[in-house]
């Protein structure tokens, strides 16, 4: 269905301010008699073009909330995600009066989480794992090991087990060297390693004779996805980013008369999830730099904010803190100025980015 012609006129008495919901039909009629095209809401001060209130607010065709056929909603979700890279243009294209679509926003959030999962899996696969010592395995075993490593990284990138090591150990325990049968034998142990938050290691039990069983322990060889300090940093920056829009509620000086409606907060928080992608990419890049160019034992193991570590090296958390603040400040400034149309949008954006970051850092330091 084509929505480009959907411009049904609203009843004059039902016209309301798109930001605060105050009825402005009488003001619009009075402005028409005077020949005025713009006016301000008497409740929140929003500058309104009266003609925009007389038509149905339409979503851009690329937006995930556009009410077109649901067949292409996944494609529109990723298209929306790409356009969030230009926050000022992105928020300028969304009208305050646009109805909220919770299901479509849920699809957008799922798309972002899927992409984050893919980034974590790629980080796990790109992290070097020390080779298994001893005699080089057969080519068929090597193929099965690589398949096991990729499969485990894709299913559970947070695991500290290496899929290749599990396949190698299974081959030694069962004497199986054919690729497909070896993968089948390794599948139960790969699934054990994929169980989230598993504390115990994976053990292969092989019955060598009636009443006698031999155990093959599989050591965790992949290591943590992030170094401890950067892991603590991610636990601070991610909640601060997601909760940044709620900081608007703490700024009564700027929002005393704005009276932003709940649907605007919900939309702003849903699309703010997109910031986790560049932030996660920066965390992974920093972690790779630390692992490649520095001995991790010389990096301060805990989250800290002073410029240097215990041995004088530059604290890798500080650049991430600056990046997280810049991303949040630009995003929230764009939303405050182009979408919410608040006064002093730059100050609002900077304050809403700074407050949750400082609170998250203090909580992490005191933990």
C-alpha positions in Angstrom: 0.0 0.0 0.0 1.3 3.4 -0.9 1.2 5.8 2.0 2.5 8.8 0.2 -1.0 10.0 -0.5 -2.2 9.4 3.1 -2.9 13.0 4.2 -6.2 12.8 5.9 -7.2 16.0 7.5 -7.7 16.2 11.3 -10.5 17.8 13.0 -9.6 21.4 14.0 -10.7 20.8 17.6 -8.5 17.6 17.8 -5.3 19.3 16.7 -2.7 18.9 19.4 0.9 19.8 20.0 3.1 17.0 18.8 5.5 17.3 21.7 3.3 17.9 24.8 -0.2 16.9 23.5 -1.8 20.3 24.4 -4.8 21.1 22.2 -3.9 23.9 19.8 -6.9 23.7 17.4 -8.2 27.1 18.4 -4.8 28.7 18.0 -4.5 27.2 14.5 -7.9 28.6 13.5 -7.0 32.0 14.8 -3.6 31.9 13.0 -5.4 31.0 9.7 -7.7 34.0 10.1 -4.6 36.2 10.6 -2.8 34.6 7.7 0.0 33.2 9.9 1.7 29.9 9.0 3.7 29.3 12.2 3.0 29.7 15.9 4.1 28.5 19.3 2.4 26.1 21.6 1.1 27.9 24.6 2.0 25.0 26.9 5.6 23.9 25.9 6.7 26.7 23.5 7.3 24.4 20.5 7.4 26.3 17.2 4.7 24.7 15.1 3.9 24.9 11.4 0.1 24.7 11.5 -0.2 22.8 8.2 1.8 19.9 9.6 -0.9 19.3 12.2 -3.6 18.9 9.6 -2.0 15.9 7.9 -1.0 12.4 9.1 2.7 12.2 10.1 4.5 9.8 7.8 7.6 7.9 8.4 10.4 8.0 5.8 10.3 4.9 3.6 13.7 3.7 4.9 12.6 3.9 8.6 11.9 0.6 10.4 8.7 2.2 11.8 7.3 2.8 8.3 4.0 0.9 8.0 4.7 -0.8 4.8 4.7 -4.6 4.1 6.4 -6.5 6.9 8.3 -8.6 4.4 11.1 -6.1 4.2 11.2 -5.0 7.8 14.6 -6.6 8.4 16.1 -4.8 5.5 14.6 -1.5 6.7 15.9 -2.2 10.2 19.5 -2.4 8.9 18.8 0.6 6.6 17.7 2.6 9.6 20.8 1.4 11.5 23.1 2.7 8.7 21.4 6.1 8.7 22.0 6.5 12.4 25.6 7.2 11.5 24.4 10.7 10.6 22.5 11.6 13.7 21.5 15.1 12.8 20.0 14.1 9.4 18.5 11.0 11.0 16.6 12.8 13.7 15.5 15.6 11.3 13.6 13.0 9.2 11.5 11.8 12.2 8.4 13.9 13.1 7.3 14.3 16.7 3.8 13.4 15.7 4.8 10.1 14.2 3.0 7.2 16.1 5.2 4.8 18.0 5.5 1.3 16.6 6.7 -0.9 19.4 7.0 -4.1 17.4 9.0 -2.5 14.7 11.4 -0.9 17.2 11.8 -4.4 18.8 12.9 -5.6 15.3 15.5 -2.8 15.2 16.8 -3.7 18.6 17.1 -7.4 17.7 19.0 -6.4 14.5 21.5 -4.4 16.6 21.9 -7.2 19.0 22.5 -9.7 16.2 25.2 -7.4 14.7 26.8 -7.1 18.2 26.9 -10.8 18.4 28.5 -11.0 15.0 31.2 -8.5 16.1 31.9 -10.5 19.2 32.2 -13.7 17.2 34.6 -12.0 14.7 36.7 -10.7 17.6 36.9 -14.3 19.0 37.9 -15.7 15.6 40.5 -13.0 15.0 42.1 -13.5 18.5 45.1 -15.8 18.1 44.9 -19.1 20.1 48.2 -20.9 20.8 48.6 -24.0 18.7 48.3 -27.4 20.3 51.8 -29.0 20.8 52.8 -32.4 19.6 52.6 -34.1 16.3 50.7 -32.1 13.6 47.2 -33.5 13.1 45.9 -35.1 9.9 44.4 -32.7 7.3 40.9 -34.1 8.0 41.3 -33.5 11.8 42.6 -30.0 11.0 39.5 -29.3 8.9 37.2 -30.5 11.6 39.0 -28.4 14.2 38.6 -25.2 12.2 34.9 -26.0 11.7 34.5 -26.5 15.5 36.3 -23.3 16.3 34.2 -21.2 14.0 30.9 -22.9 15.1 31.7 -22.4 18.8 32.7 -18.8 18.3 29.5 -18.1 16.3 27.2 -19.7 18.9 28.9 -18.4 22.1 31.7 -15.9 21.5 32.0 -15.2 25.3 33.2 -18.7 26.0 36.8 -19.2 27.1 37.0 -22.6 25.4 38.5 -23.1 21.9 36.4 -25.2 19.6 39.6 -26.5 17.8 41.1 -27.7 21.0 37.8 -29.6 21.8 37.9 -31.3 18.4 41.6 -32.2 18.8 41.0 -33.7 22.2 38.0 -35.7 21.0 40.2 -37.1 18.2 42.8 -38.2 20.6 40.2 -39.7 22.9 38.2 -41.6 20.3 41.0 -42.2 17.7 38.6 -40.7 15.0 40.3 -38.8 12.2 37.5 -38.5 9.6 36.1 -35.0 9.4 32.3 -35.6 9.6 32.4 -38.4 12.2 34.8 -36.4 14.3 32.6 -33.4 14.2 29.6 -35.6 15.3 31.7 -37.0 18.2 32.7 -33.5 19.2 29.2 -32.0 19.1 28.2 -32.9 22.7 31.3 -31.3 24.1 31.0 -28.2 21.8 27.5 -27.8 23.2 28.8 -28.1 26.8 31.3 -25.4 26.1 28.6 -23.2 24.6 26.5 -23.2 27.8 26.7 -19.6 29.1 28.4 -18.8 32.5 29.6 -22.4 32.8 32.2 -22.6 35.6 33.4 -26.2 35.2 35.5 -27.4 32.3 34.6 -29.8 29.6 35.5 -33.4 30.2 35.4 -36.3 27.7 34.7 -39.7 29.2 35.7 -42.7 27.2 35.0 -46.3 28.2 38.2 -48.2 27.5 37.0 -51.5 29.0 34.1 -52.8 30.9 34.0 -50.9 34.2 37.0 -48.7 33.3 36.6 -45.1 32.1 39.3 -42.7 31.0 38.7 -38.9 31.4 40.2 -36.3 29.0 40.0 -32.8 30.5 39.8 -29.9 28.0 41.6 -26.8 29.3 40.2 -23.4 28.5 42.7 -22.0 26.0 40.8 -19.2 24.3 41.0 -16.8 27.2 38.6 -13.9 28.0 37.1 -11.9 25.2 38.4 -8.7 26.8 41.2 -7.9 29.2 39.9 -7.3 32.7 40.2 -3.5 32.7 38.4 -3.2 29.3 35.8 -5.6 30.5 35.1 -3.4 33.4 35.1 -0.4 31.1 32.4 -2.0 28.9 30.3 -2.7 31.9 30.4 1.0 32.7 30.1 2.6 29.2 27.2 0.4 27.9 24.7 1.2 30.7 25.7 4.8 30.6 25.0 4.9 26.8 21.6 3.1 27.1 20.4 5.3 30.0 21.6 8.6 28.6 18.2 9.6 27.3 16.6 9.2 30.7 19.0 11.9 32.0 16.7 14.4 30.3 14.3 13.8 33.2 17.0 15.3 35.5 17.1 18.6 33.7 14.1 20.6 34.8 15.6 23.9 33.7 15.5 22.8 30.1 12.5 20.6 30.2 10.2 22.4 32.7 7.9 23.5 29.9 8.8 21.0 27.2 6.8 18.1 28.7 8.2 15.4 26.5 5.7 12.6 26.0 6.5 8.9 26.9 6.5 7.8 23.2 9.3 10.3 22.5 11.4 8.8 25.3 10.7 5.3 24.1 11.8 6.1 20.5 14.9 7.9 21.6 16.0 5.0 23.9 15.3 2.4 21.2 17.4 4.1 18.6 20.1 4.9 21.1 20.9 1.1 21.2 22.6 1.7 17.8 25.4 3.5 19.6 26.6 0.2 21.1 27.9 -0.8 17.7 30.6 1.9 17.3 31.3 1.8 21.0 31.8 -2.0 21.0 34.0 -1.7 17.9 36.2 0.8 19.7 36.5 -1.4 22.7 37.5 -4.4 20.6 40.1 -2.3 18.7 41.6 -1.1 22.0 41.7 -4.6 23.4 43.5 -5.8 20.3 46.0 -3.0 20.6 46.6 -3.9 24.3 47.1 -7.6 23.5 49.4 -7.0 20.5 51.7 -4.1 21.6 51.7 -4.5 25.4 52.2 -7.3 27.9 48.8 -7.5 29.7 50.5 -8.1 33.0 51.8 -4.5 32.8 48.2 -3.1 32.3 46.3 -2.1 35.5 44.0 -5.1 36.0 41.2 -2.9 37.4 39.1 -0.1 36.0 40.7 3.2 36.9 40.6 6.8 35.6 44.1 8.2 36.3 46.1 8.7 33.1 48.7 6.0 33.6 48.8 2.4 34.8 50.9 0.8 37.5 54.0 0.7 35.3 53.6 4.1 33.6 51.8 3.0 30.5 48.9 5.1 29.2 45.6 3.9 30.6 43.6 2.4 27.6 40.3 3.3 29.4 40.8 7.0 29.0 40.6 7.1 25.1 37.5 4.9 25.4 35.9 7.3 27.9 36.5 10.2 25.5 35.1 8.3 22.6 32.0 7.2 24.6 31.4 10.8 25.7 31.8 12.2 22.2 29.4 9.6 20.7 26.7 10.2 23.3 27.1 14.0 23.3 26.7 14.2 19.5 23.8 11.7 19.4 21.8 13.4 22.2 22.5 16.9 20.9 21.1 15.8 17.5 18.0 14.3 19.1 17.5 17.3 21.4 17.8 19.8 18.6 16.3 18.1 15.5 13.7 15.7 17.1 12.7 17.1 20.5 13.4 20.7 19.4 14.5 21.8 22.8 16.2 25.1 23.6 19.9 25.0 24.4 20.2 21.6 22.7 24.0 21.5 22.8 24.1 22.0 26.5 21.3 19.4 27.0 23.2 16.9 24.9 26.5 17.4 26.7 24.9 17.2 30.2 22.9 14.1 29.3 26.1 12.4 28.0 28.3 13.5 30.9 26.1 12.7 33.9 25.5 8.9 33.3 29.2 8.4 32.3 30.4 9.9 35.6 27.9 7.9 37.6 28.8 4.7 35.9 32.5 5.3 36.4 32.0 6.0 40.1 29.9 2.9 40.6 32.5 0.8 38.8 35.4 2.3 40.8 33.6 1.7 44.1 32.6 -1.9 43.2 
